[in-house]
């Protein structure tokens, strides 16, 4: 390669190297450039293997009914699933933000995915949790 010739960019270099059958031309290009970067990882590594993985944490949908809705200020909220492992821990997150919720805890019923659930029920990403105060009437 002559000093007055424009240098080849890495993509042109890789394209030239992979498509050329002329060994002497390959050697000239190799000596004119630093070690080439691979275009893609090996097939064993998998597609996008060098892309950072997204956090495994997703959102939980949280519903509040009755007086709880008034205390929280909305009927629906969402929270990171990594923040609470059980329904009890989820309620504790909200009680820490709004201490008045604590007095309702003994009379509340909880549900997970529209089924009544114990307070120690584990939560999974994408779950819907509802907190239901006692209902009276006739």
QUIUR-V717470 format. One record per backbone hydrogen bond with DSSP energy under -1.0 kcal/mol. CO is the residue of the C=O (numbers start at 1). NH is the residue of the N-H. E is the energy in kcal/mol with one decimal. If there is no record, write none. Layout:
co->{CO CO}
nh->{NH NH}
e->{E E}
This chain:
co->{2 9 10 11 12 13 14 15 16 22 23 24 25 26 27 28 42 46 48 58 59 60 61 62 63 65 66 67 68 69 75 77 79 80 85 86 87 88 89 90 91 92 93 94 98 99 101 104 105 109 110 111 115 118 119 121 124 127 128 129 130 131 132}
nh->{5 13 14 15 16 17 18 19 20 26 27 28 29 30 31 32 45 49 51 81 126 79 129 77 131 68 70 71 72 73 64 62 60 83 123 90 91 92 93 94 95 96 97 98 101 102 104 107 108 132 117 130 112 121 88 87 127 61 113 63 111 65 109}
e->{-1.4 -2.4 -2.6 -2.6 -2.8 -2.8 -2.5 -1.7 -1.6 -1.7 -2.1 -1.8 -2.1 -2.9 -2.3 -1.2 -1.0 -1.4 -1.4 -3.6 -1.4 -1.6 -3.3 -2.7 -2.2 -1.4 -1.0 -2.1 -2.7 -2.0 -2.7 -3.1 -3.0 -1.5 -2.6 -2.0 -2.6 -2.2 -1.6 -1.5 -2.6 -2.1 -1.1 -2.0 -2.3 -1.3 -1.7 -1.3 -1.1 -3.4 -2.4 -2.1 -2.7 -1.7 -2.5 -1.3 -2.1 -2.5 -3.6 -3.1 -2.1 -1.4 -2.6}
